[in-house]
Amino acid sequence: MVIVKLSEKRLSKKKKQILASAIEIINRKGYNGATMEEIAAELLMTKGSLYYYFKNKSDLMYQCHNFVLSQATDELRNILNQAGSTEERSIKEFLQLMIAAHIKYAIKEKETFNLIMEPKQFFNKEQLVLVLQLRREYEGLFEEIISRGMKSGEFSVEEPAFIRMFILGSMNWVQQWYKPNGRLTIDELTALYSQYIIKLLK
């Protein structure tokens, strides 16, 4: 029993290592530019070894996306939990932290994170159900922080669900035009987004 558990832990650890490296490759080369052969070669694995962990490229892409979105969801949830456990900082400040986290993932994990917008193109029905469930959970965290701001009197809006969609839509679009060597750094970009989103909520 112990040996089996150790084997499962090693397998899980190895899979996470592969996912982390594959995500980096996919974000660098794009979904269409990263083949299983290239991913395996960069990981110093045979293509057959890669297929031991993933059924095909679609399965690999799904698990990469799920890995990144799960991390992002956990990060937002931790921020939201902090917002409920302290009165030293305002709800507005915690929303700013969530905005910063979203923009970080949207830019640095572009190819895997942006599947939030068009998941039907990449996943089968079973995967799609799980992806959409996690996406709703992720989006719901923004709606929750807006609702808390309404209750505290910091925000004045009538439709938190609509505002949440508006905010996420504007932040997701950053992937289409942001350039790493452009005029704005990620920190400057985040500050601007936070400034205008907070104005929207007042």
C-alpha positions, 0 to 999 in steps of 0.5 A: 500500500505504501509503495503504491502511494509513493508511486502515485505521488511520484507520478503526480509530481512528475506530471506537474513538472511536465505541465509546468514546462509544457505551459511555458512552451505553449505560451512561447510558441502558441497552441498551433506552434507547439507540437507533441514532438517539440514539447517532448524534445524540449522536455528531453522526453520521447514522444511515447513517454509524453503519451504515457501521461497525456492521451493526445495534444488536446488532453495535454492542452486541457490539463495545462489550462486546468492547471493554470486556471486552478492556480489562478482560482486558488490565488483569488480565493485566498485574497477573498478569504483575507478580505473576510478576515481583516478590517485593516484593509478596504474591499477596494484594496482586495479587489485591486489585488484580484485585478493584479492577479488576473492581469498577471495570468492573462499576460504571462500565461496567455495561450493557456489562460485565454482558453477561458474565452473560447473553450468549445474550440479545444475541449471535448464535452466531458472536459468542457463541463469541467472547464466551464464549472471552474470558469464559473467558480473563478468569475464568481469570485469577482462577483463576490468581492463586488457584492461585499463592496456593495454591502460595505458601502464602498461600491455603488452598483445595481447589477454585480453580475453585469459589472463582473462581466464588464470588468473581466471582459475588459481585462481579458482583452489586454491579451490582444494588444499588450506588448512586453516591450511596449510603453507600459509595464505590467505594474503600470497597466495594472494600476491603470486598470485598477484606477478605472475599474474602481471609478466604475464601481463608485 
